[in-house]
Amino acid sequence: MTAKLAPRNFLVSLITAYVVGFLPLVITPWVFEDAVTRCGAGMAGSAGGTIVGATALAAVIGALIPSGRHRLLGFAGVALVAGGSLVAAFDRSCGAGGLVGEVLVGLGCGTGYAVGLAIAGQTEDPTRSFGRLWIAFVLWQAVLLFVGPYLIPATPLGLWLIPLLLVPFYLAGCIFLVPAEKIERRPAELSDTPRSAFAPATLLLIGGSVFLYMRDGTSWALTAHFAEKAGLSPERYGLLAGIASLLALLGPLALERLTTGRARRWGAMFGVLAGFALSVSFVTLHSPLSFTLTILPYSGIGLAAVTLLMGWISETDTSGRAVGLAGGLSIALHAVGTASAGYAEATGGPTAPLLLVLTYGTLDVICVAAAVLFVRAGPRAAVGQSA
């Protein structure tokens, strides 16, 4: 039964969670840089944080809504994305009008993200499902990063043309939606994660996901800004970011070889550590060479770590709500990271972004390492209790 439903569910999850839902994160550097140019770095932090924060709010609320109402939720999201894009495109002031448009776009994208997570998180092997969907998303993201610097200045709608172009695909995803309760769940005995460790491990993993997104929000929101500091043109930045997105395919593809829980856990640990190191490089080294060497592997390592964490969380909760809450909270804290990056750059001096990255990255590593150790101790604890 699962095999017959999977292709359609994967398509819907791709359109909603990975194309529409993650759109605010993809365009955040452009939103940030546009706001820096027009309104200053402080306003840029608010602009970038607003759209991502609205996405997170809708994702958290959507994770708590019964799956039978997901189609209606998706249709509401379509209207929000379309209306918000038009409002943001035609109000170019630094006042409340533009922020209202960003809020509407974020809410619309967040509803799609919630629907997609509910479906992908309840498939037979969530980690593999997320990995394959990331592959499809990365291809779309690469195209967007390649053409964005040329497309955005060529139209009066600016960067808000991009979400408008996605509205028909979002609508199609809602029309062909398959309810999550029809998806056959992966049997518990196929997972080698100890059931007794589920609740504590889930909390630790949600914390790891949250701090990973905070660290990424701080460094990723500033990439276009740091590229300019390194002397790279917007076109060169778009080219490098697009190439990095294509190389990011290696991250999810590598997960196909990680078939055991132990391998996936240690893969998540490695991805978190490597992503932390690259984020530190982003905010400390501003030469063209260092920026290039940092951005090329950044997305692939980050996608692998996120995929492994979300798949692991999905293994701990058969309802699918845990992964939805983790996704929504992670995006919410990504917004905090984005906003803090803007304020740090504007008021805290050159070392402020580095301190933020070090703080968020360290907490991320602690949470994931604790989850790995907790799960490893689970079977021994269970044996001791049974004795």
ROVOLO-914965 format. One record per residue (C-alpha): chain; z, x, y. Coordinates in pm, 1 decimal, decimal comma, padded with zeros to 6 digits. Each point is the difference from the previous one (the first is absolute). Layout:
% residues N
cadena c3 c1 c2
A Z X Y
...
% end
This chain:
% residues 387
cadena c3 c1 c2
A 00000,0 00000,0 00000,0
A 00086,9 00278,4 00239,2
A -00334,4 00173,9 -00045,4
A -00192,1 -00314,7 00097,1
A 00205,9 -00060,8 00312,4
A 00026,4 00359,9 00116,1
A -00339,6 00048,7 00174,2
A 00039,1 -00305,9 00220,5
A 00360,6 00079,5 00078,4
A -00089,0 00357,5 00083,9
A -00270,1 -00119,9 00239,4
A 00240,2 -00233,2 00178,3
A 00270,2 00267,1 00017,7
A -00250,1 00248,4 00139,3
A -00120,7 -00234,0 00273,7
A 00345,6 -00117,3 00103,5
A 00250,4 00279,1 -00059,7
A -00210,2 00312,1 00023,2
A -00272,1 -00087,1 00250,2
A 00149,0 -00261,5 00228,4
A 00368,6 00073,0 -00051,8
A -00024,5 00372,3 00065,7
A -00243,0 -00031,8 00291,0
A 00275,4 00038,5 00265,0
A 00104,8 00331,0 -00155,3
A -00359,3 00126,3 -00005,0
A -00068,8 -00078,9 00364,5
A 00345,6 00101,7 00130,0
A -00118,2 00345,1 00119,1
A -00277,6 -00165,3 00203,2
A 00238,3 -00264,5 00137,4
A 00245,2 00277,4 00088,6
A -00257,2 00224,0 00168,5
A -00155,0 -00293,4 00189,2
A 00341,5 -00101,7 00131,5
A 00083,5 00361,6 00094,8
A -00318,1 00015,0 00208,4
A 00056,8 -00332,8 00174,1
A 00377,1 -00037,2 00017,3
A 00179,3 00322,6 -00097,5
A 00170,9 00125,2 -00315,4
A 00300,9 -00231,5 00026,6
A -00219,4 -00309,5 00002,8
A -00205,0 00149,6 -00281,4
A 00305,3 00002,5 -00223,5
A 00058,5 -00367,4 00075,8
A -00364,3 -00088,7 -00061,5
A -00022,6 00178,8 -00332,1
A 00339,6 -00121,9 -00113,4
A -00066,3 -00361,2 00099,3
A -00302,5 -00060,2 -00220,4
A 00150,9 00177,9 -00300,0
A 00336,6 -00168,7 00049,9
A -00161,3 -00343,8 00003,9
A -00182,8 00088,9 -00320,9
A 00328,9 00096,0 -00162,9
A 00176,1 -00318,0 00111,4
A -00270,6 -00220,1 -00148,8
A -00004,2 00206,8 -00320,3
A 00375,3 -00035,6 -00053,7
A -00008,8 -00374,8 00064,4
A -00308,6 -00038,3 -00218,5
A 00172,3 00179,6 -00288,4
A 00258,1 -00280,8 -00011,2
A -00254,0 -00283,5 00000,2
A -00087,7 -00156,9 -00339,1
A -00339,6 00112,5 -00126,7
A -00131,1 -00357,2 -00010,2
A -00017,9 00010,6 00380,7
A -00171,5 00335,6 00028,1
A -00345,7 -00145,2 00060,2
A 00126,4 -00202,0 00297,6
A 00182,9 00308,3 00125,0
A -00322,9 00197,8 -00021,0
A -00199,0 -00256,3 00198,1
A 00263,5 00012,9 00273,9
A -00036,1 00377,8 -00000,7
A -00375,8 -00026,5 00050,1
A 00050,5 -00209,3 00313,3
A 00264,3 00238,6 00134,9
A -00217,6 00308,9 -00046,3
A -00301,9 -00162,5 00164,3
A 00192,2 -00143,0 00295,1
A 00213,1 00307,6 00055,7
A -00300,0 00234,0 -00002,7
A -00170,3 -00199,4 00273,6
A 00315,3 -00012,9 00213,3
A 00059,3 00375,6 -00031,3
A -00365,6 00081,5 00066,4
A -00027,1 -00193,8 00324,4
A 00343,3 00081,3 00144,1
A -00013,2 00372,1 00079,5
A 00304,1 00001,3 00225,8
A 00325,0 00177,0 -00081,7
A 00189,9 -00327,1 00010,2
A 00103,5 -00261,6 -00253,2
A -00347,1 -00140,9 -00066,2
A -00122,2 00293,7 -00203,9
A 00326,2 00016,4 -00193,7
A -00030,3 -00369,6 -00088,4
A -00342,5 00064,1 -00149,0
A 00136,6 00291,6 -00201,3
A 00286,1 -00215,0 -00129,4
A -00244,0 -00268,1 -00117,8
A -00220,9 00255,6 -00176,0
A 00303,5 00157,0 -00163,7
A 00133,6 -00334,4 -00122,5
A -00338,6 -00089,3 -00144,8
A -00033,7 00332,5 -00178,7
A 00354,8 -00020,0 -00131,8
A -00062,9 -00333,2 -00168,2
A -00292,3 00151,8 -00186,8
A 00209,8 00297,9 -00097,3
A 00268,9 -00226,4 -00147,9
A -00252,3 -00196,2 -00205,9
A -00166,6 00313,3 -00132,1
A 00327,7 00167,0 -00095,7
A 00112,7 -00310,0 -00187,9
A -00315,0 00015,3 -00212,7
A -00038,4 00374,1 -00055,6
A 00371,6 00045,2 -00066,7
A -00007,1 -00245,8 -00291,1
A -00297,7 00137,4 -00190,1
A 00025,8 00161,0 -00342,0
A 00053,3 00355,0 00132,8
A 00091,9 -00015,9 00370,7
A -00024,5 00374,9 00060,3
A -00353,9 00015,5 -00135,1
A -00092,9 -00318,0 00188,8
A 00122,7 00140,1 00331,0
A -00175,1 00330,2 -00068,9
A -00338,8 -00160,2 -00066,3
A 00029,8 -00223,8 00303,8
A 00083,2 00301,3 00214,7
A -00322,0 00163,1 -00119,1
A -00203,4 -00295,3 00125,4
A 00199,2 -00010,2 00323,1
A -00050,3 00370,8 00065,9
A -00377,9 -00040,8 -00019,4
A 00015,5 -00274,5 00262,2
A 00240,2 00201,2 00216,0
A -00229,1 00302,7 -00009,5
A -00292,1 -00207,1 00128,8
A 00219,8 -00140,7 00275,9
A 00121,8 00342,6 00110,3
A -00353,8 00136,6 00001,6
A -00155,3 -00280,8 00206,4
A 00304,3 -00102,3 00207,2
A -00030,5 00265,5 00274,4
A -00362,6 -00103,7 00054,2
A 00039,0 -00376,7 -00047,8
A 00310,3 -00054,9 00213,7
A -00141,2 00116,4 00337,8
A -00335,3 -00169,0 -00065,9
A 00127,9 -00360,0 00025,1
A 00204,3 -00190,7 00260,4
A 00245,6 -00098,9 -00274,4
A 00096,3 00363,4 -00055,0
A 00212,7 00075,2 -00303,0
A 00074,7 -00372,6 -00045,1
A -00351,7 -00049,6 -00132,2
A 00122,8 00153,0 -00327,7
A 00248,5 -00275,2 -00097,4
A -00253,4 -00262,6 00106,1
A -00253,9 00148,5 -00241,5
A 00255,1 -00032,8 -00280,3
A 00070,4 -00370,0 00059,0
A -00281,8 -00126,2 -00231,8
A 00125,8 00222,2 -00283,4
A 00356,9 -00116,3 00057,1
A -00120,5 -00361,4 -00014,5
A -00188,6 00064,8 -00324,6
A 00310,7 00154,1 -00152,5
A 00199,7 -00314,4 00076,8
A -00267,4 -00231,5 -00139,7
A -00019,1 00183,3 -00333,4
A 00373,8 00063,0 -00029,2
A 00152,9 -00013,5 -00349,1
A 00368,6 -00103,5 00004,3
A 00238,0 00278,8 -00096,7
A 00177,5 -00213,4 -00261,7
A -00317,8 00002,2 -00213,1
A 00014,6 00376,9 -00038,9
A 00143,1 00126,5 -00324,9
A 00284,5 00242,1 00069,1
A 00026,8 00340,7 -00162,9
A 00240,9 -00031,3 -00297,3
A 00337,2 00158,0 00070,1
A -00009,4 00209,5 -00314,0
A -00304,3 00191,0 00130,5
A 00207,3 00147,7 00281,8
A 00223,5 00296,8 -00074,2
A 00211,2 -00064,2 00309,6
A 00347,8 -00103,4 -00122,7
A 00068,5 -00365,5 00074,7
A 00367,2 00072,6 00078,2
A -00109,3 00216,3 00293,3
A -00224,4 -00257,6 00162,1
A 00209,7 -00126,4 00289,0
A 00130,0 00337,3 00127,8
A -00332,8 00172,5 -00061,9
A -00183,7 -00272,3 00190,2
A 00224,0 00041,6 00303,5
A -00052,1 00375,0 -00003,4
A -00376,4 -00037,9 -00037,0
A -00020,8 -00252,0 00281,9
A 00190,4 00250,4 00212,5
A -00240,3 00275,0 -00102,6
A -00299,2 -00216,4 00087,7
A 00152,7 -00097,6 00334,0
A 00073,9 00356,2 00110,2
A -00340,2 00118,7 -00123,0
A -00165,6 -00254,5 00228,4
A 00227,4 00094,2 00290,0
A -00094,0 00364,7 -00038,3
A -00366,8 -00087,3 -00036,6
A 00015,2 -00235,8 00298,5
A 00129,9 00280,7 00219,4
A -00257,4 00259,0 -00104,9
A -00304,7 -00224,1 -00061,6
A 00026,1 -00183,5 00332,3
A -00023,7 00333,5 00178,6
A -00295,3 00142,1 -00195,7
A -00264,3 -00093,4 00255,9
A 00230,9 00125,1 00275,9
A 00063,2 00330,1 -00179,3
A -00371,1 00035,7 -00074,7
A -00062,5 -00014,9 00374,7
A 00274,0 00260,2 00053,6
A -00173,0 00221,1 -00256,2
A -00322,7 -00023,0 00201,0
A -00186,5 -00234,5 -00236,5
A -00229,6 -00272,1 00133,9
A 00045,6 -00365,4 -00107,7
A -00318,3 00030,5 -00206,0
A 00131,5 00311,0 -00175,7
A 00331,2 -00173,4 -00065,3
A -00181,4 -00300,3 -00147,3
A -00206,2 00229,8 -00221,4
A 00307,4 00184,7 -00128,6
A 00193,2 -00321,9 -00054,4
A -00294,9 -00148,6 -00188,0
A -00033,0 00305,2 -00223,7
A 00375,1 -00010,0 -00060,6
A -00032,6 -00362,3 -00108,3
A -00269,1 00090,7 -00252,0
A 00215,6 00283,1 -00132,3
A 00283,3 -00252,3 -00022,5
A -00182,5 -00148,1 -00299,0
A 00133,3 00294,7 -00198,5
A 00353,8 -00132,8 00038,6
A -00043,0 -00339,1 -00172,2
A -00250,8 00148,6 -00246,3
A 00259,6 00253,1 -00111,6
A 00235,6 -00285,7 -00084,5
A -00228,9 -00105,9 -00284,5
A 00135,1 00300,2 -00192,4
A 00361,9 -00094,4 00062,1
A 00059,8 -00250,2 -00279,2
A 00374,3 00040,2 -00057,4
A 00289,3 -00099,2 00218,8
A 00132,6 00354,8 00008,9
A -00330,3 00145,7 00122,8
A -00028,9 -00267,8 00267,0
A 00354,6 00056,0 00121,6
A -00046,8 00374,1 00041,2
A -00342,0 -00063,1 00155,3
A 00168,7 -00217,8 00262,3
A 00253,3 00275,4 00066,6
A -00273,1 00260,8 00046,6
A -00201,1 -00230,7 00228,2
A 00301,4 -00067,1 00221,4
A 00077,0 00371,7 00036,5
A -00361,4 00098,9 00068,8
A -00048,0 -00281,0 00252,4
A 00317,3 00108,7 00177,8
A -00129,9 00355,8 00033,2
A -00335,6 -00116,7 00137,4
A 00167,9 -00228,9 00255,2
A 00201,6 00294,7 00129,7
A -00324,9 00193,9 00034,4
A -00158,1 -00283,5 00201,7
A 00265,7 00006,9 00269,4
A 00050,9 00376,5 00021,5
A -00344,3 00163,3 -00036,8
A -00267,1 -00097,5 00253,5
A -00290,0 00235,4 -00066,8
A -00336,2 -00136,7 -00123,2
A 00036,6 00185,3 -00331,0
A 00355,2 -00113,5 -00072,0
A -00083,6 -00360,0 00093,4
A -00301,0 00003,8 -00232,2
A 00193,0 00151,0 -00292,4
A 00279,4 -00253,0 00047,8
A -00198,6 -00319,6 00038,3
A -00236,7 00056,7 -00293,8
A 00259,8 -00031,8 -00281,1
A 00238,7 -00225,5 00194,4
A -00139,4 -00341,0 -00095,9
A -00052,9 00080,3 -00367,6
A 00354,8 00120,7 -00051,5
A 00140,9 -00290,0 00198,1
A -00199,5 -00261,0 -00192,8
A 00108,1 00146,1 -00332,8
A 00367,2 -00007,6 00101,7
A -00016,8 -00355,7 00136,2
A -00187,2 -00126,6 -00306,6
A 00253,7 00150,9 -00237,9
A 00295,0 -00136,8 00196,7
A -00142,2 -00352,4 00026,9
A -00096,2 -00004,5 -00367,0
A 00347,0 00119,2 -00095,2
A 00160,3 -00272,0 00213,0
A -00225,7 -00259,9 -00164,3
A 00135,9 00105,7 -00338,6
A 00350,8 -00094,6 00110,9
A -00064,2 -00363,3 00094,4
A -00212,7 -00249,2 -00194,5
A -00013,2 -00248,5 00289,0
A -00203,2 00236,2 00218,4
A 00228,7 -00058,8 00296,6
A 00154,4 00346,8 -00006,4
A -00333,2 00171,0 00061,2
A -00082,6 -00252,7 00272,0
A 00327,2 00063,6 00178,0
A -00042,3 00374,2 -00042,4
A -00349,2 -00017,4 00148,2
A 00106,1 -00212,7 00294,1
A 00308,0 00206,3 00079,7
A -00200,0 00320,5 -00033,2
A -00255,1 -00117,5 00254,1
A 00283,6 -00114,7 00227,5
A 00150,1 00346,5 -00004,7
A -00348,2 00147,3 00043,2
A -00000,9 -00190,8 00328,8
A 00333,5 00159,2 00089,0
A -00147,5 00340,1 -00076,8
A -00306,1 -00077,6 00210,2
A 00206,0 -00119,7 00295,9
A 00242,3 00290,6 -00024,2
A -00294,0 00242,2 -00004,9
A -00125,1 -00136,1 00331,3
A 00338,3 00010,1 00169,3
A 00077,5 00344,2 -00141,6
A -00328,9 00140,6 00125,6
A 00054,3 -00156,8 00343,1
A 00365,2 00085,2 00060,7
A 00134,8 00234,0 -00266,1
A -00209,3 00311,3 00046,4
A -00209,6 00186,1 -00257,1
A 00278,3 00023,8 -00261,6
A 00088,9 -00371,6 -00007,7
A -00277,3 -00110,1 -00242,1
A 00096,1 00285,6 -00232,9
A 00363,6 -00111,6 -00008,3
A -00109,0 -00352,8 -00089,2
A -00225,4 00121,2 -00281,2
A 00276,0 00223,7 -00137,2
A 00250,8 -00287,2 00004,1
A -00223,4 -00261,5 -00161,6
A -00148,1 00244,6 -00249,3
A 00338,5 00127,5 -00115,0
A 00130,3 -00353,7 -00057,9
A -00318,9 -00082,4 -00192,2
A 00043,9 00298,1 -00231,6
A 00368,3 -00083,1 -00057,6
A -00074,2 -00361,9 -00099,2
A -00282,6 00082,5 -00240,0
A 00186,5 00293,8 -00154,4
A 00304,6 -00222,1 -00052,2
A -00218,2 -00264,9 -00165,5
A -00148,9 00259,4 -00235,3
A 00343,4 00131,2 -00095,2
A 00145,3 -00349,6 -00033,7
A -00272,8 -00111,3 -00238,4
A 00033,1 00318,1 -00205,0
A 00372,4 -00069,5 -00036,9
A -00062,0 -00362,3 -00098,2
A -00064,0 00044,8 -00373,4
A 00302,7 00228,4 -00041,0
A 00217,6 -00250,5 00182,3
A -00129,3 -00279,3 -00219,5
A 00073,7 00203,1 -00314,8
A 00351,2 00069,8 00118,5
A 00062,0 -00367,6 00069,5
A -00130,1 -00107,9 -00340,7
A 00220,0 00255,3 -00172,8
% end
